[in-house]
Amino acid sequence: MGDSRNVVCARIVVEGRVQGVGFRQWVRKLARQRNLSGWVMNRADGQTVEAEVQGASASVHRMTELLAAGPPGARVDKIDVQWINPQNIPASFKIHR
C-alpha cells in the first residue's frame, strides 16, 4: 500500500437509492482498481450502504468523491464520511452480506 504514513481509513455511509442498483459491486471494483482495502455492505434499513475504505490518502479521498456521485442507476442523497484510525484489515476489498 505504499508509505504507511500516508495510509488513511474512512468509514462511509451513503444514503439514497443505493441498494438493488449494483452499488456494492461498483464500490468493490473502484476500490480494487485503486489498491484499497476494506469492505462494503447494505444496511438493514434498505436505504443505505456502509463501507470502510483504507489505503493511500489520495486514493481514499478520491473514493469518497466517487461514492458521493454514485454509479449510473443510483441516486446519492447523503454521504457521511468519518475518518478513523487505520485498521488491521486484510489487503483486499470484500462485499459483506
C-alpha positions as MATLAB code, in Angstrom:
seq = 'MGDSRNVVCARIVVEGRVQGVGFRQWVRKLARQRNLSGWVMNRADGQTVEAEVQGASASVHRMTELLAAGPPGARVDKIDVQWINPQNIPASFKIHR';
ca = [
       0.000    0.000    0.000;
       2.964    2.319   -0.155;
       4.210    4.577    2.583;
       2.304    3.662    5.753;
       2.469    7.265    6.985;
       0.051    8.182    4.190;
      -2.447    5.391    4.925;
      -5.875    6.603    5.994;
      -9.160    4.873    6.738;
     -12.666    6.191    6.161;
     -15.988    4.781    7.314;
     -18.555    5.912    4.769;
     -22.342    5.734    4.871;
     -24.174    6.512    1.635;
     -27.921    7.145    1.689;
     -30.367    7.216   -1.218;
     -31.274    4.744   -3.946;
     -28.135    2.698   -3.374;
     -29.477   -0.815   -2.810;
     -30.509   -3.072   -5.667;
     -28.630   -0.993   -8.258;
     -25.179   -2.661   -8.205;
     -23.714   -0.081   -5.841;
     -21.684   -2.542   -3.736;
     -20.187   -4.229   -6.801;
     -19.287   -0.814   -8.223;
     -17.597    0.193   -4.943;
     -15.597   -3.051   -4.856;
     -14.461   -2.566   -8.469;
     -13.320    1.022   -7.813;
     -11.548    0.031   -4.601;
      -9.687   -2.823   -6.268;
      -8.646   -0.563   -9.163;
      -7.131    1.799   -6.592;
      -5.476   -0.927   -4.447;
      -7.663   -0.104   -1.464;
      -8.594   -2.468    1.335;
     -11.858   -2.773    3.197;
     -15.454   -3.797    2.763;
     -18.888   -2.618    1.679;
     -22.345   -3.796    2.777;
     -26.022   -2.964    2.588;
     -27.530   -1.802    5.843;
     -30.756   -3.409    7.028;
     -32.752   -0.185    6.564;
     -32.891   -0.716    2.781;
     -31.718    2.835    2.057;
     -28.055    2.954    2.973;
     -24.766    1.314    2.130;
     -21.822    1.349    4.533;
     -18.173    0.948    3.584;
     -14.802    1.023    5.242;
     -12.045    2.042    2.857;
      -8.341    2.076    3.683;
      -5.249    2.879    1.692;
      -3.211    5.737    0.289;
      -4.648    9.068    1.346;
      -5.197   10.429   -2.175;
      -6.946    7.224   -3.288;
      -9.274    7.121   -0.275;
     -10.157   10.801   -0.708;
     -10.931   10.154   -4.388;
     -13.156    7.216   -3.390;
     -15.208    9.473   -1.126;
     -15.763   11.801   -4.093;
     -16.791    8.927   -6.356;
     -19.167    7.497   -3.748;
     -20.791   10.910   -3.356;
     -21.595   10.863   -7.079;
     -22.558    7.174   -7.264;
     -22.768    4.888  -10.286;
     -25.325    5.139  -13.108;
     -28.721    3.986  -11.845;
     -28.108    5.035   -8.259;
     -29.123    8.240   -6.516;
     -26.999    9.509   -3.642;
     -28.947   11.793   -1.317;
     -26.410   11.991    1.504;
     -22.920   10.787    2.339;
     -21.323   10.710    5.773;
     -17.556   10.207    5.999;
     -15.837    9.525    9.320;
     -12.052    9.453    9.336;
     -10.900    6.712   11.681;
      -7.547    5.240   12.633;
      -6.228    2.755   10.078;
      -7.476   -0.732   10.860;
      -5.730   -4.097   10.798;
      -7.704   -5.381    7.812;
      -6.686   -7.776    5.046;
      -5.255   -6.278    1.861;
      -8.411   -6.990   -0.119;
     -11.808   -5.439   -0.689;
     -14.910   -7.501    0.007;
     -18.652   -7.299   -0.158;
     -20.201   -8.260    3.184;
     -23.667   -9.747    3.096;
];
